[in-house]
Structures are given as C-alpha cells and as structure tokens.
Amino acid sequence: MARFLVVLDVDSTLIDDEVIELLAAEAGSLGQVAEITRQAMNGELDFEQSLRARVHTLEGLPASVFDTVGARVTVTRGVPELIAGVKTAGGRVGVVSGGFHEVVDPIAERLGLDYWRANRLEVIDGRLSGELTGAVIDAEAKATTLREWAADSDIPLARTVAVGDGANDLTMMAIAGLSVGFDAKAPVRDLAGVLIDDRDLSRVLPLLGLRG
C-alpha cells in the first residue's frame, strides 16, 4: 500500500507555463485568452465557460501545434526531486489538469507519473475544431479524480496532498488531507493549508516528513 498520494495541478504548477496561452500565441489570440485565463483563475468566471471560450479561439490550428508548444513547456524547478522523493517513500504522484492531454501526456510519461488526467481538444482533418471532446475537467472533476486515485491506491483522503494555484483547484484542495497553494492566486492564498511562494516543488517534501 502506498503511503500517500500527491496530486498536482499542471499549468503554472507542474509546469511554469499556461499551455492555453502558448496555443493562443500560435493562433494570434493571446491577448484575449490571457485576460479570460486571469479572470477564470481568480474565480471571476465559470471555468468551463471560460475554457470553451478560450478553446474556440484555437480553431483552425494544425495538430502539429502540440509538438511546437510541447517543446516550449518548462517543467517547474524541483519536480523531479518531488516525484523521486515521494516514490522512494512508497507514495504515488498524479496530475489533473484543466489543460490538455495532447501536451500533458508526453510530460507525464517522461516524468514517470503514476496518474494523469486532462481535457482533450477536438481535431478534425488534422486541425483543431475550436471545441473540446469528452468530459470537461473542472473543479468538481478534479476533486472526483483525487478521490478515484486515492481509492485505486488504497490511500485514505487524510493521506492525500493537493497542490494548486488557481480557483479551479479549490474543490480538490478542500477534500485533501493537506492543501498546498503553490505561487497561488488570491482565492487559493486565503484557503490553502500551506503556501509555497518559491517556485520550487521540492519544497513539498518537508511537508510530508521526507526532507527538512
């Protein structure tokens, strides 16, 4: 049985980037998308509504944009150390994202994560349609995912850790044994159990008693 489960947000947490903004830069809609992202992460807009509005601006991009954008993504400092530390201690690590499988999958595989889940962009005839396919990963879905992975790992919620930065992470953070606001936006700063303002995810390890 794993000792604990650490579940992280992806955009601006596992990675330094907001993938939707990297995609929007390719589509020429960065200014519009960045403002919608800011409002959504601060809890000023419904997440699903804002996500669909941002994705709509990507219509017509070639599917090859995933490789282009993926090459620009920077994994946050301390991520390999966090994953290695948790796994060595018998824990598991997953990421759940309001971003996109097409970019998250290669990162998750490279890092050796135990679990990952994200939204999926619809591609028709080799181009983005401007729509999503499948269920939307919103705040409730993130919480459901944490519960599902904890059950799969036979880990009680009291031994789960949720790490995030934006309003979309608050529901999963509320049910986790420990909630960590990482370089967090305003609503998360008010509600997280612990705040880490230095962008180094290895700083989660001492919270688990693994290094300190």
C-alpha positions in Angstrom: 0.0 0.0 0.0 1.3 3.4 -1.0 2.0 5.8 2.0 0.4 8.8 0.4 -0.9 10.4 -2.8 0.3 13.8 -4.1 -1.9 15.3 -6.8 -0.8 18.4 -8.6 -2.4 20.9 -10.9 -0.4 21.3 -14.2 -0.4 24.8 -15.7 1.6 27.2 -13.5 2.2 24.4 -11.0 3.8 21.2 -12.5 5.0 23.5 -15.4 5.9 27.2 -15.5 3.6 27.8 -18.4 -0.1 28.2 -19.2 -0.5 25.8 -22.2 -3.7 27.5 -23.4 -1.7 30.7 -23.7 1.1 29.0 -25.7 -1.5 27.7 -28.1 -3.2 31.1 -28.3 0.1 32.7 -29.2 0.2 30.4 -32.2 -3.4 31.3 -33.1 -2.9 35.0 -32.7 -5.4 35.2 -29.8 -3.0 35.5 -26.8 -4.3 38.9 -25.5 -7.9 37.8 -25.5 -7.1 34.4 -24.0 -4.7 35.7 -21.3 -7.4 38.0 -19.9 -10.0 35.2 -19.8 -7.4 33.0 -18.1 -6.7 35.6 -15.4 -10.4 36.1 -14.7 -11.0 32.3 -14.5 -8.1 31.6 -12.2 -9.2 34.4 -9.8 -12.7 32.9 -9.7 -14.3 35.7 -11.6 -15.6 33.5 -14.4 -17.1 30.0 -14.6 -14.3 27.6 -15.5 -16.0 25.6 -18.2 -17.5 28.6 -19.9 -14.1 30.4 -19.9 -12.3 27.2 -21.1 -14.7 26.8 -24.1 -14.3 30.5 -24.9 -10.5 30.2 -25.0 -10.5 26.9 -26.9 -12.8 28.5 -29.5 -10.0 30.9 -30.4 -7.8 28.0 -31.4 -10.0 26.9 -34.3 -8.0 26.1 -37.5 -4.6 25.5 -35.8 -2.9 22.4 -37.3 -2.5 19.4 -34.9 1.3 19.8 -35.3 0.9 22.7 -32.9 1.0 20.3 -30.0 4.6 19.4 -30.8 5.5 23.0 -31.3 4.1 24.1 -27.9 5.2 21.0 -26.1 8.8 21.9 -26.9 8.4 25.2 -25.2 7.0 23.9 -22.0 9.3 24.2 -18.9 8.8 21.8 -16.0 8.8 23.7 -12.7 12.0 23.5 -10.6 12.0 20.7 -8.1 9.5 18.4 -9.9 11.9 15.5 -10.5 13.1 15.7 -6.9 9.5 15.8 -5.6 8.5 12.7 -7.7 11.6 10.8 -6.8 11.2 11.6 -3.1 7.5 10.6 -3.0 8.0 7.4 -4.9 11.1 6.3 -2.9 8.9 6.7 0.2 6.2 4.5 -1.2 3.9 7.2 -2.4 2.2 8.0 -5.7 2.1 11.2 -7.7 -0.6 12.3 -10.2 -1.5 15.4 -12.1 -5.0 16.6 -13.0 -5.3 19.5 -15.4 -7.8 21.9 -16.9 -5.3 21.9 -19.8 -4.9 19.3 -22.5 -3.9 15.7 -22.8 -2.1 16.4 -26.0 0.5 18.3 -24.2 0.3 16.7 -20.7 0.7 13.1 -21.9 4.4 13.4 -23.1 5.3 15.3 -19.9 3.7 12.8 -17.6 5.3 9.9 -19.4 8.7 11.5 -19.3 8.4 12.3 -15.6 7.2 8.8 -14.7 3.9 9.9 -13.1 1.5 7.3 -11.7 -1.7 9.1 -12.9 -2.7 11.9 -15.1 -5.9 13.4 -16.5 -6.7 16.4 -18.6 -9.1 17.9 -21.2 -9.0 16.8 -24.8 -9.1 19.1 -27.8 -11.1 18.0 -30.8 -9.1 17.6 -34.0 -10.9 17.1 -37.4 -9.0 16.5 -40.6 -5.7 17.4 -38.9 -6.9 20.8 -37.5 -8.3 21.9 -34.2 -12.1 22.5 -34.4 -12.2 25.0 -31.6 -14.1 22.5 -29.5 -13.4 20.1 -26.7 -14.2 16.4 -26.8 -15.3 14.3 -23.7 -16.0 15.4 -20.2 -14.5 18.7 -19.0 -12.0 18.7 -16.2 -13.3 21.4 -14.0 -13.1 21.9 -10.2 -15.6 19.1 -9.4 -13.9 16.7 -11.8 -10.5 17.4 -10.1 -11.9 16.5 -6.7 -13.6 13.4 -8.1 -10.2 12.4 -9.7 -8.4 12.8 -6.4 -10.9 10.5 -4.7 -10.7 8.0 -7.5 -6.9 7.8 -7.5 -6.9 7.6 -3.7 -9.3 4.7 -3.8 -7.2 3.0 -6.5 -4.1 3.4 -4.4 -5.9 2.3 -1.2 -5.0 5.6 0.4 -7.4 7.4 2.8 -8.1 11.1 1.9 -6.3 12.1 5.1 -3.1 11.0 3.4 -3.6 12.9 0.2 -2.0 16.1 -0.8 -3.4 18.6 -3.3 -1.1 21.2 -4.8 -2.5 24.0 -7.0 -2.6 27.7 -7.7 -6.0 28.7 -9.0 -9.7 28.7 -8.2 -10.2 25.6 -10.3 -8.1 23.7 -7.7 -10.0 24.7 -4.6 -12.6 21.8 -4.6 -9.9 19.1 -4.7 -7.8 21.0 -2.2 -10.8 21.1 0.2 -11.1 17.3 0.4 -7.3 16.6 0.6 -5.6 15.8 3.8 -3.2 18.7 3.1 -3.7 21.5 0.6 -0.7 23.4 -0.7 -1.1 26.7 -2.5 1.8 27.0 -4.9 2.7 30.5 -6.1 -1.1 30.9 -5.6 -3.7 33.3 -6.9 -5.8 35.3 -4.4 -8.7 32.8 -3.6 -6.2 29.9 -3.0 -4.0 32.1 -0.8 -7.0 32.6 1.5 -7.9 28.9 1.7 -4.8 26.7 1.3 -3.4 24.9 4.4 0.1 25.8 3.4 1.6 28.4 1.0 4.8 27.9 -1.0 5.8 31.1 -2.8 9.2 30.0 -4.0 8.7 28.2 -7.3 10.4 25.0 -6.2 8.1 22.0 -5.9 10.7 20.0 -3.9 9.6 22.2 -1.0 6.6 19.9 -0.7 8.8 17.1 0.5 9.4 18.5 4.0 5.6 18.8 4.4 5.5 15.0 4.0 8.3 14.5 6.5 10.6 13.4 3.7 13.2 16.1 4.0 13.6 19.0 6.2 
